[in-house]
Amino acid sequence: MLYSPSTRQPRLIQSSDLTVTLLSLSGAQVPASQGGGRLVSQADDETAADRYRSLVDLDLATLRGHALVPPFFNALILAQVAMYLGVWGIWKGRIGTERTRRRLLDVVRICSVAAATVPVASFLANLIPWWRSGTVMLALVGAVGVVVAAITAVAVARPSAAHLLGPTLVVSLVTAVVLAADAMTGSRLQLSSMMGLQPVVGGRFYGMGNVTFALFVTAVILALTAVADALVRRERRWAAATVVALGGLGAAIIDGYPSWGADGGGPPALLPGIAYLTLAVLGLRLTWRRIVLIGGVTAGLFLLVGFLDSLRPPERMSHLGRFFDSLGTGAALDTIQRKLATNWHNLIGSPLTLLVPIALVFVVYVLMRPTSWGARSLSRSIERAPVLRSGLVAWVIVMILGFALNDSGVAIPATGAMIAIPLVIAIAAAAVLEGR
C-alpha cells in the first residue's frame, strides 16, 4: 500500500504527493515551496474486502461528516447561549420557592457539566461507525449523546461530586487524556470528527489544529488547577507547583512534538500561562523581570524545537522545522504576514467573531472584580477554591496568546470557552448550593 508522509493517515494521500513523487523518481529537484511528500510503499496484510471497507468508511466519514460540521457547531453554540441566558435568569430572578431554586441550580450544575463533555464526546463518537447509518445526523447525535451521558454520570456522582472542583477534574482529565492519546497515536479520532480534522478541506491531516489545541490546553489548565487547589488547601504549595509545571511542560511537549501534535504556535501560547499558574500557586507575584524571563525561555524552547525538527528529512519535517529553515529569509516574514492577515480577516469577517476579543476583556474584568456583574457566586467559588481564580487567569493568558500567534486564532478562545464557561457555571452553581 502507498503511504504519504504528508498526511500520515493510512489510505489517504494528496494530489501534491504525486508531484513530489514523480519529481523524485525522475531525479529532478523538488522545489522547497512544493507541498506534499514522496509516496512510499508499506506492507499491508489486510484482505481486499477489508481494504475496500476501510476506503468506503473513510469516504463516507469524510463527505458526510464535513456536511454535518456547520449544523453541529450552530446547535452547540445556540444550546450554550440558551444555557447562559437561563443561568443568568435563575441567578438574577426569584423563581419559585427556595426548594424550586435549589432544584433548578442542581439541574444547571448537571447540564453545565454535560455541555462541557460534548467536545471530547464528538471525538470519542468516531469509535462508533455513525457514518454507515442511513440517518447520519441521528446516528451522530446518538453516539455523542451516549458518551456525554457516560462521562457526566461519572463526573456528577460521588466521589467526584463531593468536591467543588471534582466534576471539573473528571471532565478536564478525560478530555486532555483522550486528545493527547489520539495525537500521539496518529490522530485517528480527530479525522472527520465534528471538532477535529476535515480531510476534504486539506488543511491538516494529523496533530493538533487550532480547535483541538484550544480544547486540549483548556482541559489541561483546568485539570491542573483542580489538582493544585487540592494540594494548596493541604498547605503543599511546592507539590502543587511541581504538578502544574511538569503537567504543563508535558502538555506543551505533546502539543509541539513534530510526530505528535506538530503545533508550532501552541507551546509559545501555553507555556506563559503555565508559568503564571506555577508562580501563583507558590504565592509569587508576576513582575516585569519574570515576564521577560518567561518570554525568553518560551522563545528559546520554540527555536530549539524548530531547529531539531529542521534536522529531520524533508519528507518528515513539520511546518515548524520549515519555518525555522526560513528564518533570515523573506519566506519567514511572508509566513508571519500571512498569519497576521488571515487572523485579521477572520476577526473582522463576521460580527460574531468581533465579540471574541470583547468577551475576553469582559472575562478579565470579572476575574479582577468577581463580585461585579452578578458574579458573586464566582466570588464564593474562589473563596472555596483559592487556586481557581489563578487557573482562570492562566487560561485567559493562553487564549489571548493563542489568538494572537495563530492564523485563524479567533477560533481558539471561542472553542476553549465551550469547555471553560460551562465548567465555571457548574462550579458556581455547586458553590451556591453548598452555601444555602
N, C-alpha and C positions, 0 to 999 in steps of 0.2 A: 504494500500500500504506500502511496505517496504521502509524505508528511511535510507540512510547511512550518518553518521556524518563525514565520511572521504571525501566524495565528495560534500556534501551539495547541491546536484542537484537532483531534482525530477526524478525518474525512472532511476537513474544511480548509480550503486554500483560497487565495485571492488571485485575480487575473494578473496583478502586478508580479506575482510569484513566477508566472510563466515567462514574463520578460526577463527577469533576473536569471532564471534557469537557462533559457536559450542563449543569453549573452555569455553566461559562464561556460556552457558546453561548447560554444564556438570559439572560446578563448579570448573574446572581447572584454574590455574593461567595463565593469558595471559602474555607472555614474554614482557618486556619493549621495546625490539627491534622489536617486531612484528608490521608491518604496518596494516592499516585498522582500522575499528571501528565496534562496535556492532550494528547490524541492529535493528531498532525499527519500530513499526507499526504506521502509521498515517492515520487518517480518510481521505477519498477521495470521493468526491461526483460526479466525472465525470462518464459519461456513458462508457460502454465498447468500443463503437465506438470512443469516444474522446480519451480514453486511447490508443487505437490502433493507432490513427492518431498521437498522441504525440510520441509514440515509433518509428513509421516509420520516422517521421520528425527528431528525434534525430539520428537515424541510418543513414539516408541519409546525413544529415548535417555533421555528423562525418566522414563518409567514403569519400564522395565526396569533402567535404571541405578540408580534410587533403591532398588529392591528388593535390589540386589547390594551396597549400601554396608555394611550390618551384617556379612554374612559376609566381605567383603573386609577390613574392619578387624579382625575377630576372628582371621582367618587370619594377617594381618600381625603382630598383637600376639603370638599364640601362637608363630609362627615366630621372632620376635626373642627372646622369652623362652627358647625352647628353645636358640637360638644362644648366649645369655648363659650359660646353665647349662653348655652344652658347653664353652665357653671357660674358665669357672671350673674345670671338671673337668680340662681339659688343663693349665692353669697350676698347679693345686694338686696334681694327681696325678702319678704316674710311670708313664705309659702306654707300654709297649713300650721299644724301644731309642731311642737318641738320633736315629737316622735316621728312625724312625717318628714321633717327636715333631716333628721338623722338617717332615715331610710334613703332619702334622695342622695345624701352625701355618700352613703355606702355604695349606692349604685354608680355615682360619679367616680368613686375610687376604683371600682372594678372595671368600669367601661374605659377609664383612662389607661389602666394597665393593659387592657386588651388592645386599645388603639396603638400603644407603643410596641406591641408584638407583631403588628401587621407587616412592617418591613422585613423582619427576619423570616416571617411565615411565607412571604412571597418568594423567598429563595428556597426554603425547605419544600414548598409546594412542588418544585421540579422533581422531587423524588417520586411523585405520583404522575404518571403519563396523562395529564389532563388534555393534552393536545390531540389525543386519539379519539376523544369523545365527539359525538355529533353535535352536542350543545356545549361548545368550548367555554363560553362565559360561565355557565352554571358549574361546569366541572372545575374551573379555576377557582371560583368563589368557594366552592365546597372544599377544595384542597387547602386553600388558605384558611378557611374557617376552622377546619379540623386542627390545624397546627396552632392557630390563635387560641382555641379553646384549651388545648393541652398545656401550653405554656402559661396561660392565665390561671388555670386551675392550680398549678404548682406555685405560682407567684403569690396568689391571694390566700393560700391555705397556710396553716401552720406547718413548720416553724417559721417560715419566712415572714408571714404576716404579723408575727409577734413583735417585729422590729420596724421602726418607722421607715427605714431605707431598705428593708428586706425585699419587698417586691421589685424595687428598682435594681437591686443587686442581681436578682434572678433574671429579669428581662435583659439587662445590660450584659450580663455574663454570657447568656445563651447567644445573644446577637453577636458579641465580639468573637466568641469561640467559633461559631458557625462560619462567619465571614473570613476569619483568619485561616481556619482549616480549609475552606474552599479555595482561597487564594494560593495556599501552599500546595494544594493537590491538583491544580490545573484549571480552576475557575469553572468547573462543570455546572455547579448550581447557578452561577451567575448567567450563564449562556441562555439567552431567550427568556430570562425571568423578567417580571414586571418592573423591577427596580435595578436590574442588572445590565448585562451587555447585550446589545441587539446586533447580531451578525449582519442583518440586511442593511444597517447603517454603515458598517465597515469602519467605524472609528477605533474601536479597541476590541480585542478578542480574548484577552486574559488580564489578570491583575486587577487592580483597583482603580476604577474611574472616579469621577467626582462624586457621584451619588453613593457608591459603595464606600468611598473614603469618609464621606460625611457620616454615614450610618456607623461605620466601624469606630471612628475616633470618638463620636458621641457616646457610644456604648462603653468604650474603654475608659473614658474620663468619668462617667457616672459610676461604673463598677469600682474604679479605684477610689472614688470619693466615698462610696458606701463602706468599703473595707477600711480606708483611712479613718473615717469617722468613728467606727467601732474601736479602733486601736487608740485614737486620741482620747476618747471618753474613758479608756482604761489607763490613761496617762502614759502611753507608749508612743510618744511622738517620733522617736528615731526609727522605730519599727514601721510606723505609718509612712514616714518619708522614704524609707527604703523600698517599701512596696510600691509607692507611687513612682519613684524614679526608675526602678527596674521594670515595672509593668509598662510604663510609658516608653522606655527605651526599647523594650521588646516589641511593642506595637509599632514603633517607628521603623524597626528593622523589617518586620513583616510587611509593612506598607511599602517601604522603599527598596527592598532587596529585588534586584532585577529578575530573579527566577520566581518570585512570589508576587508581591503587589505591583512591582515595577512602576511605582508612582513617584515621579521626580518632585512634584510640588507638594506632596503630602507631609513628609518629615519636617521640612522647614516651617510648616504651619503648626504641626503637633508639638514639637519639642519645646517652644517657648511657653505654651500652655502648661505642659508637664512641669517645666522648671518653676513656673509661678506657683503651681499647686504644691510642689515639694517645699518651696520656701514658706508658703502659707501654713502648711502642716507643722513646720518647725517653729512657727511664730515669728518669722523674719520678714521685714518689710522689703518691698521691691524698690531699691534705689536705682539711680541712673547708672551707677557703676555696674550694678548687677545686670541691668538691662543690656548694657553694651557687651558684657561678658557672655550673656546668654545668646545674643545675636551673633557674636564672633564664633562661639562654639557651634552653633547651628549651621552657619555658613561654611565653617571648616568641615563639618561632617558631610554636608551636601556635596562639597567639592571632592572630598575623599571618595565617597560612593561613586560619584560620576567618573573620577579617574580610574577606579578599579573596574567599573563597567566598561570603560573605553578600551581596556586591555584585552577584552574578550574578542573572539572572532566577529567580524561584521554581521554575520547572519544571526548571532546570538546576542548582539548588543541591543540594549533597550534605548528608548529615546533620551534617557538621562545621559548615557555614555556618548551618544551622538551630539547632544548639546555641549558636553564637556569638550569634545573634539572641535566644536565650532567656536569655542571661546577665543577671543583675539581676532576673529574674522567678522565680516559683515553678516554671516549667517546667524550668529548668536543674537546680534541686535535685531535682525529680521524676526527671529523667533519670539523675542521679548515683545516687539512691537505688535506682532500678530496676536499674541495672547492678550495684550492690553486692549487692542482694538476689538477683539472678539468679546471680551468681558464688558467693555463699554457698550457695544452694540446690544448685547443681551440685556444689560441693565436698563437701557432706555427703550428697548424694543416693545415693552408692554407696561401698562400701568401697574399690573400686579408685581412685576419684578422690581419696580421702583419702591414698593413697600418693604422690600427686604432690608435695605440699609436703615429705613425709618424704624422698622421693627427691632433691629439690633440696637439702635440708640435707645429705644423705649425699654428694652430688656436691661441695658446697662443702668438706666435711670432707676428702674425698680430695684435692682440689686444694690444700688447705692443708698436708696431710701425705701426699704422693704415695707414700711408702714403706709406708703403712698398708694394712690390709685386702688384702694380697696385690697391691698396686698398684705393685710395684717395676718392672714393665715400663713403667708410665706414667712413673715417675721417670726411667727410662732414655730414654724418648722425649723428655721435657722437656730432658734434658741434650743430646740430639742436636739438638733444635729449640727454641731458647731462647724463642721467642715463643709457643709452643704453650700454655703454662700461662696466659699473659695472655689469649690468644684464648678459651680455655675459660672463664676468669673473666668476660670480657666477654659471652660467650654466656649464662652463668648470670644476669648482671645483667639482660640483655634479657628473658630468660624470666621472671624474678621480676616485673619491672615490667609486662610484658605480661600476666602472670597477675593482677596487681593492678588494672590500668587498664581491662581489657575485661570486658564481660559474657561469660559462658561462657569466661572466661580460663583456666580449668583445662585447656582443650584445647591451649593454646599450648605450655607446657613438655612436655606429653605428646607432642605432634606433632613439635616440634623435636628431641626425643630420638631419633625414628625415623631421623634423618639423623646427628645428632652422635654418639650412642653407637656405632653400627656403625663409623663412620669412626675414632673413637678406638681401638676394638678393633683395627681394621686397622693403625693406626699403631703401636700397642703390639706387635702380632704381628710386624710388619716390623722393629721395633727389636730384638726378641728374636732374630729370625732373623739379623740382621746382626751381633749380638753373640756369636753362637755360632761 
